[in-house]
Amino acid sequence: MTDKSRVLSPEARLLATQRRARKRWLAKTRTAAGETQPASPTKIKVRPTGKTAAADAPSSGFTRTALDTSGRELARQSPTQRHGAEQEALALAHLENAGLQLLARNVASRVGELDLVMQDGDILVFVEVRARSSSRFGGAAASVTFAKQQRLTRAAQVFLKTAWRGPVPRCRFDVVAISPEGIAWLRDAFTPSYT
């Protein structure tokens, strides 16, 4: 039998070391938060939220947000993240009151993140939530630029290839723009360009 450390490439060893460090950090975070270990500790996502190297440095204002498989938060968030999560929850409540059904939330991939994936009858809806405290620079809806539309389109394609089961339904891209004036739901906000 061969030793695994001799068979693995240097890159693979580095990745394995990083995974072990993440697991240790998550165990430390859960213990500090007073939570018990989940019944099935598989596939725990770790999202770096700050640019600081010290993940648990409280003075920086940033921490790492660790999510378990059900999406439950295990660590603290920055004030900006908290505000974003509140705005997202507000948009979700608005859309659910309008009759849409939530399928997924904060679906992250290498190409981008989908804030909300919902179903409106037989249509799959990818929702981008934007919030602005002022319309001085164009407002929330104007912040969904062409580049952002392309990232959302690529993220939706990845979602359909990796997470969606069954035939691909009709899809729509909506934007929920939250401003001091209120909530604006822009149905079919843009048509993806497949270039």
N, C-alpha and C positions, 0 to 999 in steps of 0.2 A: 504494500500500500504506500502511495506517495504522499508526501506532506503537501497540503493545499497551498501553503504560502510559496512553495517552490514552483507550483504549476501555474499559478495566477500571474498575469502580467502586472507590471507596476501600477497601471491605471486601475485595474480590477482590485488590487490590494488597497489602493487609496480609497476607492468607493466603499469597499467593505469596512475600512476603518471609519469612514464618515458615517456609515449606517450604524455602526456600533456606538459612536459618539452621540448620534441623534437619539438612539434608544436610551442611553444613560441620561441624557439631558431631559427627555420626556419623563422618565421615571422620577428624576429629581424634581421636575416641575409639578408633577401630580402629587408627590409627597408634600411639597411645600403648600400646595393649594388644598390639601386635606382630602384629596380624592383617592379612591381605591383604584386598583388596576382594573381595566375592562376585562370582561370574561374572555374575549377573543382579541389578543393584542396584534392582530394582523393588519397590514396596510395602514399605518399611521402616517398622515401627511404632515409635513412641517413646512411652513411658509415663512421665509425671512421677511420681516416687515421693516427693518431698518438697515442702514448701511454700516452700522457699528459691528465690530467683530465680537464684542462681548455681548452674548445673547441675553444674559440675565443681569445686565447693568441697569438698575432702576433709575440712575441719575440721567441717563440719556433720553428717557421718555419713550423709548422703543423697546419692545420685547419681541420674541418670536411667538407667533400664534400657532399653536399646535392643535390640529383637529383630528378627532378619532374618526372611525369609519362612518359614524352617524352624523358627522358634521358638528358635533358638540365642541365648543371651545374649551381648551384645557389651560390656556395661559391668558394673561391680560392683553389688552389692545391699547394702542396709542389713542389719544383723543380724536385724531383724524379718522382712524379706522372705526372707532365707536360711532362717530357722526355718520360715516358712510353706511355702516350697518343699520343705523336708525332710519336713514333715508331709504335704504333698500327695503326694510320692513314696512315702511309707509307705502312704498310703491307696490309691494306684494299685497298688502291689505286692499289697496285700491283696485288692483287687477282681480283679486279673488272676489271682491264685491261685484265686479262687472261680469263674473261668471267664468273666468279662466281658472284652470286647474294647474297647480304647481307640480312640475315633474322633477326639476333639479335646481339647485341654487349654487352659485359661485363655482361653476365648472371650469377648472383651470387646466390648461395644456401649455405646451411649449410656444404655441403661436398666439395665445391670448386667453382671456377669461370671459365667460358668459355669465352675466349677473344672474339672470333668471331664465329658465327654460320652462315654458308653460304650454298648455294645450287649450286651444279655443275651438271646440267642436272637433273637427277632423284636421285642423291646421296646427302644426307645431310652431310655436312662437318663441323666438329668441329676443329677450328684452334687455336693453341697455338702460341702466338707471343713471341719470345725471342730475346733480344738484348744484345749484349756484346760489350764493347769498345776494348776488347783485347781477343785474343784466347789463352792467356797464361795458362788458367786453363781448356782448352778443348773447348772453344767457346760456342756459343749460343745453337747450336743443342745438344751438349753434356749435357747441363743443364737440359734437359727433362729426368729426372731419372725415374727409375721404379716406385718409390713412386708417382712422379708427374703424370705418366701415369695412375696409379690407381685412383688418385684423379680426373683426367680428365674423365676417364671412368665412375666413380660414378656420377660426375656432369652431364655428358651426359645422363645417365640413369634418373636422376631426371628431366632434361629438357624434355626428351621424355614422362615421366609420367605426368608432370604437365603442360607443355606449348604446347606440340605438339598436334595438332588435326588431326585425320584421321589415316590411317594405317601407321605403322612405316616403313619408307623407308630404303634403304641400307645406312649405315653410314660409314664414313671414318674419320680418325684422321690425320690432317696435322700439320706440324710445319713450321712456317716462322721464319728463323734464320737471324737476321740482325746483321751485323758486319761491320767494316771499309772496308772490301773487297767487300761488297755488300749484296744483299738480296738472300738468298737461300730458295726456297720453296720445302719442302720435302713432297711430296704427299704420303699418306698412310704411315706415319712415323712409326707407330706402330700398332700392332693388339692387341686389348684389351684382357686381360685375365680375365675371369669371375670366379675368385676363391674367 
